[in-house]
């Protein structure tokens, strides 16, 4: 087993606030290994839609070193928020009632055409239309769209790309379950996603 130094930092990405750091040593066997470390923020700054507050985001950075050599690093932005559906009061964001005002979005026939300029234009149009929620209809769109919704404070209803009629077989169900897991792992850290729709 090789001793690996792990440095984790958690800091505000778009606001002033508390930061946390952690350093530890792991003894990593060859192959894939999952490691979990929990960092507590006493009073986290929450992510809100633009009409309720500020869409505050954090950045987590992880660095792995063997001796003095950095061997891997990863940086990820995320937000902290609570989204729930109350049977009597409807949707709630961070404990406050939330009324979604939105539309569907299928921004381009070919995702290769959907670039940063078009994403910025779409976010601007959504905000000018007083939209606080958008449904990514029947597809997973460009990663920059989710980042832009995180920053703009627009809630996303994320559809699973498979819909309508498919064969009923164990093979299909297993394939769909694998695709669903991949979609959630890809998009999990985006605070803008409030609904996963199958």
N, CA and C of each residue as an Amber inpcrd file, in Angstrom:
protein
   594
   0.8350000  -1.1980000   0.0000000   0.0000000   0.0000000   0.0000000
   0.8690000   1.2470000   0.0000000   0.4320000   2.2500000  -0.7630000
   1.1780000   3.4950000  -0.8910000   0.5410000   4.5700000  -0.0230000
   1.3230000   5.2890000   0.8020000   0.7410000   6.4030000   1.5640000
   0.4490000   7.5880000   0.6350000  -0.7780000   8.0570000   0.6670000
  -1.2110000   9.1670000  -0.1820000  -1.6960000  10.2900000   0.7220000
  -1.1430000  11.4920000   0.5420000  -1.5990000  12.6680000   1.2920000
  -2.7920000  13.2720000   0.5700000  -3.8560000  13.5030000   1.3100000
  -5.0860000  14.0730000   0.7550000  -5.2940000  15.4540000   1.3520000
  -5.4140000  16.4590000   0.4860000  -5.7440000  17.8290000   0.9050000
  -7.1080000  18.1770000   0.3350000  -8.0230000  18.5700000   1.2130000
  -9.3620000  18.9690000   0.7910000  -9.6150000  20.3880000   1.2740000
 -10.0960000  21.2290000   0.3730000 -10.4950000  22.5800000   0.7850000
 -11.9120000  22.8470000   0.3000000 -12.6490000  23.5630000   1.1090000
 -14.0240000  23.9310000   0.8140000 -14.1180000  25.4290000   1.0280000
 -14.4540000  26.1700000  -0.0310000 -14.4610000  27.6260000   0.0820000
 -15.5900000  28.2300000  -0.7510000 -16.0490000  29.4270000  -0.3720000
 -17.0680000  30.1020000  -1.1720000 -16.5440000  30.4080000  -2.5770000
 -17.3890000  30.1870000  -3.5810000 -16.9850000  30.4340000  -4.9730000
 -17.4480000  31.7880000  -5.4800000 -18.5730000  32.3050000  -4.9680000
 -19.0970000  33.5690000  -5.5070000 -19.6180000  34.5040000  -4.4110000
 -19.0960000  34.3400000  -3.1900000 -19.4940000  35.2010000  -2.0770000
 -18.4100000  35.1050000  -0.9990000 -18.4570000  36.0100000  -0.0290000
 -17.5020000  35.9810000   1.0760000 -18.0830000  35.1170000   2.1870000
 -17.2740000  34.2020000   2.7180000 -17.7800000  33.3430000   3.7730000
 -16.7240000  32.4110000   4.3170000 -17.1510000  31.4820000   5.1560000
 -16.2780000  30.5580000   5.8620000 -15.6780000  29.5290000   4.9120000
 -14.3950000  29.2100000   5.1170000 -13.7110000  28.1490000   4.3780000
 -13.3060000  27.0530000   5.3550000 -13.1230000  25.8620000   4.8330000
 -12.6770000  24.7200000   5.6370000 -11.5780000  23.9860000   4.8790000
 -10.6330000  23.4170000   5.6190000  -9.5970000  22.5910000   5.0040000
  -9.4230000  21.3260000   5.8350000  -8.9300000  20.2880000   5.1940000
  -8.6520000  19.0260000   5.8710000  -7.4670000  18.3740000   5.1840000
  -6.5730000  17.7840000   5.9760000  -5.4340000  17.0410000   5.4330000
  -5.3350000  15.7140000   6.1630000  -5.1090000  14.6610000   5.4060000
  -4.9800000  13.3390000   6.0010000  -4.1450000  12.4380000   5.1120000
  -3.8250000  11.2750000   5.6210000  -3.0500000  10.2990000   4.8660000
  -3.8630000   9.0200000   4.7220000  -3.8910000   8.5380000   3.4940000
  -4.5490000   7.2670000   3.1950000  -3.4850000   6.2620000   2.7840000
  -3.7750000   5.0200000   3.0070000  -2.9100000   3.9660000   2.5020000
  -3.6960000   3.2520000   1.4170000  -3.3540000   3.5840000   0.1780000
  -4.1620000   3.1660000  -0.9620000  -3.6280000   1.8930000  -1.6000000
  -4.4610000   0.8710000  -1.6470000  -4.0760000  -0.3240000  -2.3920000
  -4.2010000  -0.0520000  -3.8910000  -3.6400000  -0.8980000  -4.7020000
  -3.7570000  -0.7620000  -6.1510000  -5.2210000  -0.9140000  -6.5450000
  -5.6340000  -0.1280000  -7.5320000  -7.0130000  -0.2070000  -8.0100000
  -7.8620000   0.9220000  -7.4660000  -9.1390000   0.8680000  -7.7770000
 -10.0700000   1.9230000  -7.3910000 -10.4470000   1.8130000  -5.9160000
 -10.4930000   2.9580000  -5.2610000 -10.8750000   2.9920000  -3.8490000
 -11.7350000   4.2300000  -3.6210000 -12.7870000   4.0480000  -2.8580000
 -13.6550000   5.1690000  -2.5110000 -13.3150000   5.6210000  -1.0950000
 -13.1740000   6.9410000  -0.9360000 -12.8580000   7.5350000   0.3570000
 -13.8630000   8.6540000   0.5990000 -14.4100000   8.7280000   1.7790000
 -15.3700000   9.7790000   2.1140000 -14.8550000  10.5780000   3.3060000
 -14.9460000  11.8940000   3.1830000 -14.5700000  12.7860000   4.2750000
 -15.6530000  13.8510000   4.3860000 -16.1850000  14.0510000   5.5560000
 -17.2470000  15.0140000   5.7800000 -16.6680000  16.2640000   6.4220000
 -16.9290000  17.4300000   5.8230000 -16.5310000  18.7150000   6.3920000
 -17.8090000  19.4580000   6.7850000 -17.8860000  19.9230000   8.0190000
 -19.0810000  20.5890000   8.5200000 -18.9420000  22.1060000   8.4080000
 -19.9790000  22.7560000   7.9000000 -20.0990000  24.2060000   7.9300000
 -21.2130000  24.5300000   8.9140000 -20.9160000  25.3330000   9.9170000
 -21.9030000  25.6000000  10.9710000 -23.1320000  26.3270000  10.4310000
 -22.9370000  27.3550000   9.6520000 -24.0330000  28.1110000   9.0740000
 -23.7540000  28.3000000   7.5810000 -24.0600000  27.2950000   6.7760000
 -23.7370000  27.4090000   5.3530000 -24.5720000  28.4870000   4.6730000
 -23.9810000  29.1190000   3.6860000 -24.7210000  30.0510000   2.8460000
 -25.4640000  29.2220000   1.8010000 -26.7530000  29.4520000   1.6830000
 -27.6000000  28.6000000   0.8630000 -27.7410000  29.0990000  -0.5660000
 -27.9970000  28.1460000  -1.4490000 -28.3120000  28.4500000  -2.8460000
 -29.8040000  28.7360000  -2.9430000 -30.1370000  29.8590000  -3.5840000
 -31.5250000  30.2530000  -3.8040000 -31.7510000  30.5250000  -5.2840000
 -33.0080000  30.4480000  -5.7040000 -33.3400000  30.9720000  -7.0260000
 -33.2400000  32.4970000  -6.9460000 -33.0550000  33.1210000  -8.1020000
 -32.7890000  34.5640000  -8.1480000 -33.9120000  35.3800000  -7.5010000
 -35.1540000  34.8830000  -7.5200000 -36.2800000  35.6440000  -6.9880000
 -36.4510000  35.4950000  -5.4770000 -35.6780000  34.6170000  -4.8530000
 -35.7650000  34.4150000  -3.4040000 -34.5010000  34.8330000  -2.6640000
 -33.4060000  35.0050000  -3.3720000 -32.1470000  35.3500000  -2.7190000
 -30.9970000  35.2480000  -3.7030000 -29.8510000  34.8450000  -3.2020000
 -28.6650000  34.7440000  -4.0500000 -28.3100000  33.2770000  -4.2880000
 -27.9090000  32.9440000  -5.5200000 -27.4950000  31.5720000  -5.8160000
 -26.0460000  31.3360000  -5.3790000 -25.8490000  31.1580000  -4.0910000
 -24.4910000  31.0380000  -3.5460000 -23.9030000  29.6630000  -3.8280000
 -22.6510000  29.6750000  -4.2520000 -21.9560000  28.4520000  -4.6580000
 -20.6590000  28.2880000  -3.8880000 -20.2950000  27.0360000  -3.6370000
 -19.0260000  26.6810000  -3.0040000 -18.1390000  25.9690000  -4.0170000
 -16.8420000  25.9210000  -3.7000000 -15.8930000  25.1520000  -4.4950000
 -15.1690000  24.1790000  -3.5720000 -15.1870000  22.9110000  -3.9650000
 -14.4250000  21.8880000  -3.2540000 -13.2310000  21.5110000  -4.1190000
 -12.0600000  21.4530000  -3.5110000 -10.8410000  21.0500000  -4.2270000
 -10.1930000  19.9020000  -3.4650000  -9.8110000  18.8810000  -4.1940000
  -9.1350000  17.7220000  -3.6170000  -7.8270000  17.5230000  -4.3600000
  -6.7300000  17.3650000  -3.6070000  -5.4150000  17.0960000  -4.1910000
  -4.8350000  15.8540000  -3.5410000  -4.3040000  14.9750000  -4.3510000
  -3.6370000  13.7710000  -3.8660000  -2.1530000  13.8820000  -4.1740000
  -1.3370000  13.5930000  -3.1700000   0.1210000  13.6770000  -3.3420000
   0.7670000  12.4080000  -2.8100000   1.8070000  11.9780000  -3.4980000
   2.6620000  10.8920000  -3.0270000   4.0200000  11.5200000  -2.8000000
   4.4250000  11.5840000  -1.5450000   5.6450000  12.3330000  -1.2120000
   5.3870000  13.8060000  -1.4920000   6.2860000  14.4150000  -2.2450000
   6.1290000  15.8340000  -2.6000000   5.4460000  16.0210000  -3.9470000
   5.1380000  14.9440000  -4.6340000   4.5820000  15.0360000  -5.9930000
   3.0580000  14.9460000  -5.9730000   2.4130000  15.9640000  -6.5430000
   0.9570000  15.9300000  -6.7000000   0.6270000  14.9720000  -7.8420000
  -0.1970000  13.9730000  -7.5650000  -0.4940000  12.9560000  -8.5770000
  -1.8940000  13.0970000  -9.1670000  -2.7800000  13.8060000  -8.4840000
  -4.1340000  13.9970000  -9.0110000  -4.7940000  15.1590000  -8.2790000
  -5.7130000  15.8080000  -8.9890000  -6.4950000  16.8660000  -8.3560000
  -7.8430000  16.9720000  -9.0440000  -8.8030000  17.5050000  -8.3170000
 -10.1540000  17.6820000  -8.8530000 -10.7780000  18.8700000  -8.1490000
 -11.4970000  19.6720000  -8.9260000 -12.2020000  20.8200000  -8.3790000
 -13.6570000  20.7310000  -8.8300000 -14.5640000  20.9920000  -7.9230000
 -15.9850000  20.8810000  -8.2390000 -16.7440000  22.0020000  -7.5480000
 -17.6490000  22.6570000  -8.2970000 -18.5260000  23.6570000  -7.6950000
 -19.8360000  23.0040000  -7.2990000 -20.4300000  23.4750000  -6.2170000
 -21.7040000  22.9300000  -5.7690000 -22.4040000  23.9770000  -4.9150000
 -23.6440000  23.7260000  -4.5980000 -24.4010000  24.6030000  -3.7220000
 -25.0700000  23.7800000  -2.6370000 -25.4640000  24.4490000  -1.5810000
 -26.1530000  23.7970000  -0.4740000 -27.5610000  24.3720000  -0.4270000
 -28.5410000  23.4740000  -0.5160000 -29.9300000  23.9110000  -0.4580000
 -30.7980000  22.7190000  -0.1110000 -32.0080000  22.9930000   0.3320000
 -32.9700000  21.9410000   0.6250000 -34.2020000  22.1840000  -0.2340000
 -34.5730000  21.1720000  -0.9860000 -35.7640000  21.2640000  -1.8320000
 -36.7000000  20.1340000  -1.4330000 -37.9540000  20.4660000  -1.1840000
 -38.9070000  19.4440000  -0.7490000 -40.2900000  19.7550000  -1.2960000
 -41.1100000  18.7240000  -1.3300000 -42.5070000  18.8790000  -1.7200000
 -43.3610000  18.5540000  -0.5000000 -44.0780000  19.5580000  -0.0150000
 -44.9460000  19.4230000   1.1580000 -46.3700000  19.1600000   0.6530000
 -47.0320000  18.1540000   1.1950000 -48.3650000  17.7650000   0.7110000
 -49.4000000  18.8690000   0.8630000 -49.2360000  19.7360000   1.8450000
 -50.2300000  20.7950000   2.0500000 -49.7780000  22.1520000   1.5190000
 -48.4620000  22.4130000   1.5350000 -47.9780000  23.7350000   1.1350000
 -47.2690000  23.7590000  -0.2100000 -47.1330000  22.6220000  -0.8710000
 -46.5010000  22.6040000  -2.1890000 -44.9830000  22.5690000  -2.1050000
 -44.3340000  23.1040000  -3.1300000 -42.8730000  23.0700000  -3.2090000
 -42.2590000  24.0510000  -2.2290000 -41.1280000  23.6310000  -1.6380000
 -40.3940000  24.5050000  -0.7180000 -38.9110000  24.4830000  -1.0670000
 -38.3000000  25.6420000  -1.0270000 -36.8640000  25.7980000  -1.2220000
 -36.3050000  26.3940000   0.0580000 -35.4190000  25.6460000   0.7140000
 -34.8270000  26.0810000   1.9840000 -35.8930000  26.4840000   3.0080000
 -36.9990000  25.7220000   3.0190000 -38.0680000  25.9470000   3.9890000
 -39.0900000  27.0020000   3.5960000 -38.8610000  27.7260000   2.4950000
 -39.8050000  28.7600000   2.0490000 -40.6060000  28.2360000   0.8610000
 -41.8810000  28.6190000   0.7890000 -42.7110000  28.2040000  -0.3470000
 -42.0960000  28.7090000  -1.6450000 -42.1480000  27.8340000  -2.6350000
 -41.5250000  28.1310000  -3.9310000 -42.5340000  27.8420000  -5.0390000
 -42.8210000  28.8470000  -5.8350000 -43.7450000  28.7020000  -6.9550000
 -42.9430000  28.7260000  -8.2550000 -42.8080000  27.5740000  -8.9140000
 -42.0270000  27.5560000 -10.1560000 -42.7650000  28.2630000 -11.2870000
 -42.0440000  29.1140000 -11.9920000 -42.5490000  29.7870000 -13.1860000
 -41.5620000  29.4470000 -14.2900000 -41.9790000  28.5900000 -15.2090000
 -40.9740000  28.1450000 -16.1540000 -41.5000000  27.6870000 -17.4910000
 -40.6270000  26.9820000 -18.1880000 -40.8940000  26.5130000 -19.5320000
 -40.0180000  25.2980000 -19.8060000 -40.2800000  24.6300000 -20.9030000
 -39.3910000  23.5650000 -21.3730000 -38.2540000  24.1770000 -22.1660000
 -37.1400000  23.4430000 -22.2290000 -36.0380000  23.8980000 -23.0790000
 -35.4590000  22.7070000 -23.8360000 -35.4420000  22.8460000 -25.1440000
 -34.7010000  21.9640000 -26.0460000 -33.9280000  22.9430000 -26.9200000
 -32.7180000  23.3400000 -26.5000000 -32.0650000  24.5110000 -27.0850000
 -31.5200000  24.3400000 -28.4940000 -31.2050000  23.1180000 -28.9000000
 -30.6220000  22.9140000 -30.2240000 -30.8400000  21.4640000 -30.6370000
 -30.9970000  21.2520000 -31.9190000 -31.1370000  19.8810000 -32.4050000
 -29.8550000  19.0900000 -32.1740000 -28.7120000  19.7710000 -32.3020000
 -27.4100000  19.1280000 -32.1280000 -26.6800000  19.8320000 -30.9990000
 -26.3170000  19.0960000 -29.9490000 -25.6750000  19.7170000 -28.7960000
 -24.3430000  20.3680000 -29.1570000 -23.6800000  19.9040000 -30.2140000
 -22.4120000  20.5130000 -30.6320000 -22.6130000  21.9740000 -31.0420000
 -23.8370000  22.3430000 -31.4110000 -24.1200000  23.7350000 -31.7900000
 -24.3660000  24.6300000 -30.5790000 -24.6400000  24.0220000 -29.4380000
 -25.0440000  24.7880000 -28.2580000 -23.8100000  25.2210000 -27.4830000
 -23.3250000  26.4130000 -27.7730000 -22.0710000  26.8990000 -27.1970000
 -22.3380000  27.9370000 -26.1050000 -21.2560000  28.4490000 -25.5310000
 -21.3550000  29.3830000 -24.4110000 -22.1790000  30.6210000 -24.7640000
 -22.0070000  31.1440000 -25.9780000 -22.7440000  32.3410000 -26.3900000
 -24.2480000  32.0840000 -26.4280000 -24.6640000  30.9390000 -26.9700000
 -26.0840000  30.6140000 -27.0370000 -26.6520000  30.3270000 -25.6400000
 -25.8470000  29.7100000 -24.7900000 -26.2960000  29.4410000 -23.4220000
 -26.5240000  30.7610000 -22.6800000 -25.5790000  31.6940000 -22.7900000
 -25.7320000  33.0060000 -22.1430000 -26.9780000  33.7180000 -22.6460000
 -27.2300000  33.6430000 -23.9640000 -28.4210000  34.2720000 -24.5390000
 -29.6840000  33.6500000 -23.9470000 -29.7130000  32.3050000 -23.8640000
 -30.8930000  31.6340000 -23.3340000 -31.1390000  31.9830000 -21.8660000
 -30.0840000  32.0100000 -21.0670000 -30.2390000  32.3710000 -19.6470000
 -30.7590000  33.7950000 -19.5250000 -30.2400000  34.7010000 -20.3360000
 -30.6940000  36.0890000 -20.3310000 -32.1770000  36.1700000 -20.6960000
 -32.5990000  35.4120000 -21.7160000 -34.0070000  35.4170000 -22.1170000
 -34.9020000  34.8320000 -21.0250000 -34.4370000  33.7630000 -20.3630000
 -35.2160000  33.1720000 -19.2760000 -35.4140000  34.1760000 -18.1370000
 -34.3490000  34.8870000 -17.7750000 -34.4510000  35.8770000 -16.6990000
 -35.3590000  37.0360000 -17.1010000 -35.2440000  37.4860000 -18.3470000
 -36.1090000  38.5790000 -18.8150000 -37.5720000  38.1620000 -18.8670000
 -37.8290000  36.8660000 -19.0330000 -39.2010000  36.3470000 -19.0480000
 -39.7150000  36.0590000 -17.6360000 -38.9420000  36.4060000 -16.6180000
 -39.3270000  36.2240000 -15.2230000 -39.4190000  34.7450000 -14.8450000
 -38.6180000  33.9060000 -15.5050000 -38.6160000  32.4720000 -15.2700000
 -37.6790000  32.1500000 -14.1070000 -38.1570000  31.3160000 -13.1770000
 -37.2880000  30.8730000 -12.0830000 -37.0540000  29.3610000 -12.1220000
 -37.6440000  28.6830000 -13.1210000 -37.4730000  27.2310000 -13.2680000
 -37.5770000  26.8600000 -14.7400000 -36.8360000  25.8290000 -15.1160000
 -36.8530000  25.3880000 -16.5100000 -36.7580000  23.8670000 -16.5470000
 -37.4810000  23.2710000 -17.4810000 -37.4490000  21.8190000 -17.6410000
 -36.5470000  21.4740000 -18.8230000 -35.4940000  20.7150000 -18.5580000
 -34.6380000  20.2070000 -19.6400000 -35.3760000  18.9920000 -20.1900000
 -36.0630000  19.2000000 -21.3000000 -37.0420000  18.2500000 -21.7990000
 -36.4180000  17.0970000 -22.5790000 -36.5520000  15.8900000 -22.0340000
 -36.2450000  14.6370000 -22.7420000 -34.7960000  14.5070000 -23.2160000
 -33.8720000  15.1600000 -22.5300000 -32.4580000  15.0110000 -22.8800000
 -31.5870000  15.5350000 -21.7390000 -30.3060000  15.2650000 -21.8150000
 -29.3090000  15.8950000 -20.9490000 -28.6040000  16.9020000 -21.8380000
 -28.6020000  18.1540000 -21.4290000 -28.0610000  19.1980000 -22.2980000
 -26.5920000  19.4690000 -22.0000000 -26.0680000  20.5040000 -22.5960000
 -24.6570000  20.8800000 -22.4840000 -24.3040000  21.1780000 -21.0190000
 -23.1560000  20.6940000 -20.5190000 -22.7810000  20.9250000 -19.1130000
 -22.7540000  22.4000000 -18.7190000 -22.4100000  23.2880000 -19.6360000
 -22.3530000  24.7140000 -19.3090000 -23.7370000  25.2990000 -19.0220000
 -24.7950000  24.6800000 -19.5460000 -26.1380000  25.1570000 -19.2550000
 -26.4520000  25.0010000 -17.7620000 -26.0790000  23.8630000 -17.1850000
 -26.3250000  23.6270000 -15.7540000 -25.4860000  24.5790000 -14.9050000
 -24.2400000  24.8020000 -15.3140000 -23.4010000  25.7690000 -14.5860000
 -24.0190000  27.1580000 -14.6380000 -24.5610000  27.5240000 -15.8000000
 -25.1850000  28.8470000 -15.9400000 -26.4450000  28.9580000 -15.0880000
 -27.2240000  27.8810000 -14.9970000 -28.4200000  27.8970000 -14.1370000
 -28.0250000  27.9580000 -12.6640000 -26.9440000  27.2610000 -12.2890000
 -26.4200000  27.3810000 -10.9220000 -26.1380000  28.8360000 -10.5990000
 -25.4350000  29.5130000 -11.5050000 -25.0000000  30.8990000 -11.2760000
 -26.1580000  31.8850000 -11.3200000 -27.1290000  31.6420000 -12.1970000
 -28.2410000  32.5830000 -12.3760000 -29.3500000  32.3720000 -11.3550000
 -29.3470000  31.2270000 -10.6790000 -30.4180000  30.9450000  -9.7260000
 -31.6970000  30.5120000 -10.4040000 -31.5780000  29.6150000 -11.3860000
 -32.7470000  29.0710000 -12.0760000 -32.8430000  27.5880000 -11.7370000
 -33.9860000  27.1710000 -11.1700000 -34.2160000  25.7700000 -10.8220000
 -34.4080000  24.9530000 -12.0930000 -33.8890000  23.7240000 -12.1050000
 -34.0050000  22.8420000 -13.2670000 -34.8050000  21.5960000 -12.9120000
 -35.7660000  21.2880000 -13.7620000 -36.4850000  20.0110000 -13.7480000
 -35.7810000  19.1790000 -14.8050000 -35.0630000  18.1370000 -14.3880000
 -34.2460000  17.3330000 -15.3120000 -34.9630000  16.0540000 -15.6950000
 -35.3000000  15.9570000 -16.9850000 -35.8960000  14.7270000 -17.5000000
 -34.8270000  13.6600000 -17.7140000 -35.2340000  12.4100000 -17.5490000
 -34.4250000  11.2820000 -17.9900000 -34.6260000  11.1770000 -19.4980000
 -33.5570000  11.0300000 -20.2860000 -33.6990000  11.0720000 -21.7450000
 -34.6040000  10.0010000 -22.3500000 -34.7570000   8.8570000 -21.7200000
 -35.6220000   7.8260000 -22.3000000 -37.0700000   8.1100000 -21.9280000
 -37.9510000   8.1210000 -22.9190000 -39.3650000   8.3240000 -22.6530000
 -40.1990000   7.6860000 -23.7540000 -41.4810000   7.6460000 -23.5400000
 -42.4610000   7.0440000 -24.4330000 -42.3150000   5.5240000 -24.4600000
 -42.3490000   4.8980000 -25.6040000 -42.4760000   3.4310000 -25.6870000
 -41.1440000   2.7320000 -25.9100000 -40.8680000   1.7420000 -25.0570000
 -39.6860000   0.9010000 -25.1960000 -40.0910000  -0.5320000 -24.8970000
 -39.2710000  -1.4660000 -25.3020000 -39.5580000  -2.8700000 -25.0200000
 -39.5570000  -3.1190000 -23.5130000 -40.3250000  -4.0710000 -23.0890000
 -40.3510000  -4.4530000 -21.6850000 -39.5190000  -5.7140000 -21.5250000
 -38.2580000  -5.5110000 -21.1190000 -37.3670000  -6.6580000 -20.9320000
 -36.3920000  -6.3580000 -19.8090000 -35.8590000  -7.3820000 -19.2100000
 -34.8630000  -7.2220000 -18.1500000 -33.6430000  -6.4810000 -18.6740000
 -33.2430000  -6.7880000 -19.9050000 -32.0820000  -6.1260000 -20.5130000
 -32.3060000  -4.6180000 -20.6380000 -33.5110000  -4.2330000 -21.0970000
 -33.8040000  -2.8050000 -21.2210000 -33.8150000  -2.1250000 -19.8560000
 -34.4600000  -2.7480000 -18.8560000 -34.5300000  -2.1520000 -17.5230000
 -33.1360000  -1.9570000 -16.9350000 -32.2710000  -2.9390000 -17.0970000
 -30.9010000  -2.8190000 -16.5890000 -30.1450000  -1.7050000 -17.2990000
 -30.3300000  -1.5920000 -18.6100000 -29.6670000  -0.5370000 -19.3800000
 -30.1850000   0.8390000 -18.9450000 -31.5020000   0.9590000 -18.7610000
 -32.0840000   2.2350000 -18.3290000 -31.5810000   2.6120000 -16.9350000
 -31.5050000   1.6340000 -16.0290000 -31.0150000   1.9070000 -14.6720000
 -29.5670000   2.3720000 -14.7100000 -28.7520000   1.7740000 -15.5660000
 -27.3480000   2.1930000 -15.7090000 -27.2760000   3.6290000 -16.2270000
 -28.0920000   3.9520000 -17.2440000 -28.0890000   5.3070000 -17.7980000
 -28.5600000   6.3360000 -16.7710000 -29.5580000   5.9740000 -15.9810000
 -30.0630000   6.8780000 -14.9470000 -28.9770000   7.1690000 -13.9150000
 -28.2580000   6.1380000 -13.4790000 -27.1700000   6.3250000 -12.5270000
 -26.0770000   7.2160000 -13.1130000 -25.7370000   7.0210000 -14.3840000
 -24.7130000   7.8510000 -15.0320000 -25.1570000   9.3110000 -15.1110000
 -26.4360000   9.5570000 -15.4180000 -26.9390000  10.9280000 -15.5080000
 -26.8590000  11.6120000 -14.1430000 -27.2670000  10.9100000 -13.0960000
 -27.2510000  11.5060000 -11.7590000 -25.8130000  11.7630000 -11.3050000
 -24.9070000  10.8270000 -11.5470000 -23.5000000  11.0440000 -11.1830000
 -22.9070000  12.2290000 -11.9420000 -23.3150000  12.4190000 -13.1920000
 -22.8190000  13.5360000 -14.0020000 -23.2930000  14.8820000 -13.4620000
 -24.5470000  14.9490000 -13.0160000 -25.1730000  16.2350000 -12.6900000
 -25.4240000  16.4720000 -11.2030000 -25.0840000  15.5060000 -10.3630000
 -25.4750000  15.5060000  -8.9530000 -25.1310000  16.7930000  -8.2040000
 -23.9790000  17.3790000  -8.4370000 -23.5290000  18.5300000  -7.6500000
 -24.1100000  19.8630000  -8.0900000 -24.9770000  19.8790000  -9.0820000
 -25.5880000  21.1360000  -9.5140000 -26.7850000  21.4550000  -8.6240000
 -26.6750000  22.5170000  -7.8070000 -27.7910000  22.8480000  -6.9150000
 -29.0400000  23.2660000  -7.6660000 -28.9010000  23.6670000  -8.9290000
 -30.0610000  24.0970000  -9.6930000 -31.0470000  22.9530000  -9.9330000
 -30.5840000  21.7080000  -9.9170000 -31.4890000  20.5900000 -10.2160000
 -32.3270000  20.2700000  -8.9880000 -33.6200000  20.5650000  -9.0950000
 -34.5400000  20.3100000  -7.9980000 -35.3670000  19.0660000  -8.2180000
 -35.5920000  18.6910000  -9.4730000 -36.4430000  17.5520000  -9.7950000
 -35.7350000  16.6390000 -10.7780000 -35.7180000  15.3450000 -10.4740000
 -35.2760000  14.3040000 -11.4090000 -36.5510000  13.6150000 -11.8890000
 -36.8080000  13.6380000 -13.1800000 -38.0640000  13.1130000 -13.7140000
 -37.7900000  11.9160000 -14.6160000 -38.4250000  10.7890000 -14.2930000
 -38.3130000   9.5820000 -15.1380000 -39.6070000   9.3870000 -15.8890000
